[in-house]
Amino acid sequence: MAELLAVFVLLLVSVLLCGMLVQQRRASRHATSRAERLSGFLLTLSRANRAVLHIEDEALLWREACQLCVQFGHAVLACVYVREGSLARRGGTAGPAAKVLESVPDPLDLTHAEVQASYTARALREGRCFVSNDYVLDPLAGRWRDEAVAQGVRAIAWIPLRRAGEVSAVLMLCASQPGFFDDELLDLLNELGDDLSFALDNIDARRAQQAAQREIASGRDRFSALFFGAPLPMAIVSIQERRIIEVNQALCALYGLERNELLGSTTASHAYGILPEDRERFYDVLVAEGKVSNLSLRVRDARGEVRDAILNAVRMPYLGQECFLVTSLELSPRRPA
């Protein structure tokens, strides 16, 4: 009897040891798999951060993000849905389970009752992350679940993406393992969502800057056409040094000089122009009022003739300097002074 009891105890201990070893192996495999998932999405985050710096088109951004999630994040399907009014269009797709999407309409009609109940529409509408860690048994899964399960999808996460603070897209990630998206991984995915949202704002900022630069260039071109083609003598003069920065052809003709003979000189260094006794009155008005409006002064041309003239001037920045734009309308000539 004692021998049988000893054998029974040995068998029981053996079974328990075997069970513990199996559990340890399972725990080890689970820990290894979890570590691989986390390291994969850490690498995805790193690559996404680099992509943020150089991608200037959202379509390319979506394709790159989906490919990174599949290549490094172990997703079997990655897809970005972009909101366009009442529709949600697929902006990018990657992964071996992409066949799932063949039976899903593109675009999705967000006003349709069935679509409104989907996780994708809810993420777009509510602006928060959704997870289905056991998609096979998820009661909220849509009518496309059977095809997703057939393609090996067992867990799905939906990450909202923002543009100028508003939800504009959602990143859908599918995994082949149930329970794939744990809290630590979701924290990484939210970081990825923040990075992609920043990339969108960065794209918009670059486009706005480029548009502003084009507008500035266009405005500069229009100003140049008006300035150089104006029939009235015009000059741009720096306020601090009273140095001539730019002149038009009408002013060159008035003084009989070439443009390069005038540029860089000061207004007081020539025998022509506003008479010295009137020049300070012009600057006094400009400093006091910030502009000169229809001020009657006397000017001397290159032939020594003194004319009555009406001068106007406005302050303006030009080539990084505070300047003023002055125009003059010469009246009938007087006898030489």
C-alpha positions as CSV (number, residue, x, y, z in Angstrom):
1,M,0.0,0.0,0.0
2,A,2.8,2.4,0.9
3,E,4.5,1.6,-2.4
4,L,1.4,2.4,-4.4
5,L,1.0,5.7,-2.6
6,A,4.6,6.6,-3.3
7,V,4.1,5.8,-7.0
8,F,0.9,7.9,-7.1
9,V,2.7,10.8,-5.4
10,L,5.5,10.6,-8.0
11,L,3.0,10.5,-10.9
12,L,1.2,13.5,-9.4
13,V,4.4,15.4,-8.9
14,S,5.5,14.6,-12.5
15,V,2.1,15.8,-13.9
16,L,2.4,19.0,-11.9
17,L,6.0,19.6,-13.1
18,C,5.0,19.0,-16.7
19,G,2.1,21.4,-16.3
20,M,4.4,24.0,-14.8
21,L,6.8,23.5,-17.6
22,V,4.1,23.9,-20.2
23,Q,2.8,27.1,-18.5
24,Q,6.3,28.4,-18.4
25,R,6.8,27.8,-22.1
26,R,3.5,29.4,-22.9
27,A,4.4,32.4,-20.7
28,S,7.8,32.6,-22.3
29,R,6.3,32.5,-25.8
30,H,3.8,35.1,-24.8
31,A,6.5,37.3,-23.3
32,T,8.6,36.9,-26.4
33,S,5.7,37.7,-28.8
34,R,4.7,40.7,-26.7
35,A,8.3,42.0,-26.7
36,E,8.4,41.6,-30.5
37,R,5.2,43.5,-30.9
38,L,6.4,46.3,-28.7
39,S,9.8,46.5,-30.3
40,G,8.2,46.4,-33.8
41,F,6.0,49.3,-33.1
42,L,8.8,51.2,-31.4
43,L,10.7,50.8,-34.7
44,T,7.5,51.9,-36.5
45,L,7.4,55.0,-34.4
46,S,11.0,55.8,-35.1
47,R,10.5,55.4,-38.9
48,A,7.3,57.5,-38.7
49,N,9.2,60.3,-37.0
50,R,11.6,60.3,-39.8
51,A,8.8,60.3,-42.4
52,V,7.3,63.3,-40.7
53,L,10.3,65.4,-41.6
54,H,10.4,64.9,-45.3
55,I,6.9,63.7,-46.6
56,E,5.0,66.7,-48.1
57,D,1.9,64.9,-49.4
58,E,-0.7,63.2,-47.3
59,A,-1.3,60.4,-49.8
60,L,2.3,59.4,-49.6
61,L,2.1,59.7,-45.8
62,W,-0.7,57.2,-45.6
63,R,1.0,54.7,-47.8
64,E,4.2,55.0,-45.8
65,A,2.4,54.7,-42.4
66,C,0.5,51.5,-43.6
67,Q,3.7,49.9,-44.9
68,L,5.6,50.6,-41.7
69,C,2.8,49.1,-39.6
70,V,2.9,45.9,-41.7
71,Q,6.6,45.7,-42.1
72,F,7.7,46.4,-38.6
73,G,4.5,46.3,-36.5
74,H,3.4,42.8,-37.4
75,A,0.0,44.0,-38.7
76,V,-1.6,41.7,-41.3
77,L,-3.6,44.7,-42.6
78,A,-3.2,48.5,-42.2
79,C,-5.6,50.9,-43.7
80,V,-6.2,54.7,-43.4
81,Y,-9.7,56.0,-43.9
82,V,-9.9,59.7,-44.6
83,R,-13.0,61.8,-43.9
84,E,-14.3,63.8,-46.9
85,G,-17.5,65.4,-45.7
86,S,-20.1,62.6,-45.3
87,L,-17.7,60.0,-46.9
88,A,-14.7,58.1,-45.7
89,R,-12.2,57.2,-48.4
90,R,-9.3,54.7,-48.2
91,G,-6.2,56.8,-48.3
92,G,-3.6,54.0,-48.0
93,T,-3.6,50.2,-47.6
94,A,-1.0,47.5,-46.9
95,G,-0.7,44.0,-45.7
96,P,-1.4,40.4,-46.7
97,A,-5.0,40.5,-45.5
98,A,-5.9,43.4,-47.8
99,K,-8.3,41.1,-49.6
100,V,-10.7,41.8,-46.7
101,L,-11.3,45.2,-48.2
102,E,-12.4,43.9,-51.6
103,S,-16.0,43.5,-50.4
104,V,-16.0,46.7,-48.4
105,P,-17.4,49.8,-50.3
106,D,-14.9,52.6,-51.0
107,P,-15.8,55.3,-50.0
108,L,-17.9,54.5,-47.0
109,D,-21.1,56.5,-46.7
110,L,-21.0,57.8,-43.1
111,T,-24.7,58.7,-43.2
112,H,-25.7,55.0,-43.7
113,A,-27.0,53.4,-40.5
114,E,-24.8,50.3,-40.8
115,V,-21.7,52.3,-41.4
116,Q,-22.5,54.7,-38.6
117,A,-22.5,51.7,-36.2
118,S,-19.0,50.6,-37.4
119,Y,-15.9,51.1,-35.3
120,T,-14.4,53.2,-38.2
121,A,-17.2,55.7,-38.2
122,R,-17.3,55.8,-34.4
123,A,-13.6,56.6,-34.3
124,L,-14.1,59.4,-36.8
125,R,-17.1,60.7,-35.0
126,E,-16.0,60.4,-31.4
127,G,-12.2,61.0,-31.9
128,R,-11.1,58.1,-29.6
129,C,-9.3,54.8,-30.0
130,F,-11.4,51.6,-30.3
131,V,-10.1,48.0,-29.9
132,S,-11.6,44.6,-30.7
133,N,-9.2,42.1,-29.3
134,D,-11.4,39.1,-30.1
135,Y,-12.9,40.0,-33.4
136,V,-14.2,36.5,-34.0
137,L,-16.7,36.8,-31.1
138,D,-17.2,40.6,-31.2
139,P,-21.0,41.3,-31.2
140,L,-20.3,44.7,-32.7
141,A,-18.4,43.4,-35.7
142,G,-20.0,44.3,-39.0
143,R,-21.1,42.1,-41.9
144,W,-17.6,42.0,-43.2
145,R,-16.4,40.0,-40.2
146,D,-16.5,36.6,-41.9
147,E,-14.2,37.7,-44.7
148,A,-11.8,39.3,-42.1
149,V,-11.7,36.1,-40.1
150,A,-11.2,34.0,-43.2
151,Q,-8.1,36.2,-43.9
152,G,-6.7,35.5,-40.5
153,V,-7.8,38.7,-38.7
154,R,-8.3,38.2,-35.0
155,A,-7.9,41.6,-33.4
156,I,-8.4,45.2,-34.7
157,A,-7.5,48.7,-33.4
158,W,-8.8,52.0,-34.8
159,I,-6.6,55.1,-34.1
160,P,-8.1,58.5,-34.8
161,L,-5.8,61.0,-36.6
162,R,-6.3,64.8,-36.3
163,R,-5.7,67.7,-38.6
164,A,-5.7,71.2,-37.1
165,G,-7.2,69.7,-34.0
166,E,-10.2,68.0,-35.8
167,V,-10.5,64.3,-36.5
168,S,-9.9,63.9,-40.2
169,A,-8.8,60.2,-40.6
170,V,-8.5,56.9,-38.8
171,L,-5.8,54.3,-38.9
172,M,-7.1,50.7,-38.8
173,L,-4.7,48.0,-37.8
174,C,-5.5,44.3,-38.0
175,A,-3.5,41.5,-36.2
176,S,-3.5,37.7,-36.5
177,Q,-3.5,37.1,-32.7
178,P,-6.4,37.7,-30.3
179,G,-5.5,40.0,-27.5
180,F,-2.8,41.6,-29.6
181,F,-3.5,45.2,-28.6
182,D,-2.6,45.5,-24.9
183,D,-2.4,48.7,-22.9
184,E,1.3,49.3,-23.5
185,L,1.0,48.7,-27.2
186,L,-2.0,51.0,-27.4
187,D,0.1,53.8,-25.7
188,L,2.6,53.4,-28.6
189,L,-0.2,53.4,-31.2
190,N,-1.6,56.6,-29.7
191,E,2.0,58.1,-30.0
192,L,2.0,57.0,-33.6
193,G,-1.4,58.7,-34.1
194,D,0.0,61.9,-32.6
195,D,3.1,61.7,-34.9
196,L,0.9,61.3,-38.0
197,S,-1.4,64.1,-36.8
198,F,1.7,66.3,-36.4
199,A,2.8,65.3,-39.9
200,L,-0.6,66.5,-41.3
201,D,-0.3,69.8,-39.6
202,N,3.3,70.1,-40.8
203,I,2.2,69.4,-44.4
204,D,-0.5,72.1,-44.0
205,A,2.0,74.6,-42.5
206,R,4.5,74.0,-45.4
207,R,1.7,74.5,-48.0
208,A,0.6,77.7,-46.3
209,Q,4.2,78.9,-46.2
210,Q,4.6,78.1,-49.9
211,A,1.4,79.8,-50.7
212,A,2.5,82.9,-48.8
213,Q,5.8,82.9,-50.6
214,R,4.1,82.7,-53.9
215,E,1.8,85.5,-52.9
216,I,4.7,87.6,-51.8
217,A,6.5,86.9,-55.1
218,S,3.4,87.7,-57.0
219,G,3.0,90.9,-55.1
220,R,6.6,91.8,-55.6
221,D,6.2,91.2,-59.3
222,R,3.1,93.4,-59.5
223,F,4.9,96.1,-57.5
224,S,8.0,95.9,-59.7
225,A,5.8,96.2,-62.9
226,L,4.0,99.3,-61.4
227,F,7.2,100.9,-60.0
228,F,9.5,100.5,-63.0
229,G,6.7,101.2,-65.6
230,A,5.3,104.3,-63.8
231,P,5.5,107.6,-65.8
232,L,6.1,109.6,-62.6
233,P,9.6,109.7,-61.1
234,M,9.8,107.3,-58.2
235,A,12.5,106.2,-55.7
236,I,12.8,104.0,-52.7
237,V,15.0,105.5,-50.0
238,S,16.2,104.1,-46.7
239,I,15.0,106.1,-43.7
240,Q,18.0,105.7,-41.5
241,E,20.8,106.5,-44.0
242,R,18.7,108.4,-46.5
243,R,20.3,106.2,-49.2
244,I,18.7,105.6,-52.5
245,I,17.8,101.9,-52.8
246,E,15.9,101.8,-56.0
247,V,14.8,104.2,-58.8
248,N,12.6,103.9,-61.8
249,Q,13.3,105.0,-65.4
250,A,11.2,108.2,-65.1
251,L,13.5,109.4,-62.3
252,C,16.6,108.5,-64.3
253,A,15.3,110.4,-67.3
254,L,14.6,113.5,-65.1
255,Y,18.2,113.6,-63.9
256,G,19.8,112.3,-67.0
257,L,21.7,109.6,-65.2
258,E,21.8,105.8,-65.3
259,R,20.2,103.7,-62.6
260,N,23.6,102.4,-61.3
261,E,24.8,106.1,-60.9
262,L,21.9,106.7,-58.5
263,L,21.7,103.5,-56.5
264,G,23.6,103.5,-53.2
265,S,24.0,107.3,-53.1
266,T,22.5,109.5,-50.5
267,T,19.8,112.1,-51.3
268,A,22.0,114.9,-50.1
269,S,25.0,113.9,-52.2
270,H,23.7,115.3,-55.5
271,A,23.4,118.8,-56.8
272,Y,19.9,117.9,-58.1
273,G,16.8,116.7,-56.4
274,I,15.0,118.5,-53.6
275,L,16.6,121.8,-52.8
276,P,18.6,121.6,-49.5
277,E,16.4,124.2,-47.8
278,D,13.3,122.2,-48.6
279,R,14.8,118.7,-48.0
280,E,14.7,118.9,-44.2
281,R,11.1,120.0,-44.3
282,F,10.3,116.9,-46.3
283,Y,12.0,114.6,-43.7
284,D,10.4,116.5,-40.8
285,V,7.0,115.8,-42.2
286,L,7.8,112.2,-42.9
287,V,9.1,111.6,-39.4
288,A,6.2,113.5,-37.7
289,E,3.4,112.0,-39.7
290,G,4.8,108.8,-41.0
291,K,4.1,109.9,-44.6
292,V,4.1,112.9,-46.9
293,S,1.0,113.9,-48.7
294,N,1.0,116.4,-51.6
295,L,3.8,118.4,-50.1
296,S,4.8,121.3,-52.4
297,L,8.6,121.6,-52.7
298,R,11.2,122.7,-55.2
299,V,13.5,120.3,-57.1
300,R,16.5,120.8,-59.4
301,D,16.9,118.6,-62.4
302,A,20.2,117.6,-64.1
303,R,20.1,120.8,-66.3
304,G,20.0,123.0,-63.2
305,E,16.4,124.0,-63.8
306,V,14.4,124.5,-60.6
307,R,10.8,123.2,-60.7
308,D,7.9,123.3,-58.4
309,A,6.9,119.8,-57.5
310,I,4.3,117.9,-55.5
311,L,5.9,115.1,-53.4
312,N,4.2,112.1,-51.7
313,A,6.0,109.4,-49.6
314,V,4.9,106.4,-47.7
315,R,6.9,104.2,-45.3
316,M,7.5,100.6,-46.5
317,P,9.9,97.7,-45.7
318,Y,12.2,96.9,-48.6
319,L,15.0,94.3,-48.8
320,G,15.0,94.1,-45.0
321,Q,15.3,97.8,-44.4
322,E,12.8,100.5,-43.3
323,C,12.4,102.7,-46.3
324,F,10.0,105.1,-47.9
325,L,8.6,105.2,-51.4
326,V,8.6,108.7,-52.8
327,T,6.9,110.0,-55.9
328,S,7.2,113.4,-57.4
329,L,5.1,115.4,-59.9
330,E,7.0,118.2,-61.4
331,L,5.1,121.3,-62.4
332,S,6.2,124.0,-64.9
333,P,9.9,124.9,-65.0
334,R,11.3,128.0,-63.5
335,R,14.4,129.9,-64.5
336,P,17.7,128.5,-63.3
337,A,18.5,129.3,-59.7
